[in-house]
Every structure is written in C-alpha cells, then in structure tokens.
Amino acid sequence: MRPRWLITLDEDLKEIKVPVRVGQAVDTVGQAGRPKMMTGFQTRTTPVLLNYSDRAELATEEYTAMTTIMEDFVILRKNPNFKPETQQ
C-alpha cells in the first residue's frame, strides 16, 4: 500500500502551490450534459493527501494540467488564455 497524493509541478519540475478542489468521486457514466465529477468538495492548496474515494480538480483557470488524472505528480502549464480578475 502507498498513500495517494497530489503534488503540482511547473514545466521546470519545481513545486508550485495551487488551489485544488478535493471531494468524493461521483460516477458519471450515462449522465447527459456536463455532469459534476465530484461532490462535497473542499478547496485546498497543494500538496494534498487524497483519501480512497477522493478526486481532485484545479480550482483556478490560471494553470492547465498536462495529464488527465489529478493524482501523484502533476505537471502544470500556465494557461495563455487566463485573464486575472481586476479589482474595481
């Protein structure tokens, strides 16, 4: 056995801290539309330890993951289309 974790790295393999949503995984097979992939989530900052039934997703559009599975080591790339919200 080994623990499940989520550690985010940039393209130079340096650890970066980003907000992620961690919640219970939901089976979405056969659901129409854009079904939710998890329920009852909490927003955390990486690195994060995941439980057996947990799933994680990025909480911000600032980065995009280079993998489809958010588990173990995940390399993130800056999103070129990201525009930060301006304070007024």
Secondary structure by P-SEA (a helix, b strand, c coil): cbbbbbbbbcccccbbbbbbbbcccccccccccccccccbbbbbcccccccccbbbbbccccccccccccccbbbbcccccccccccc
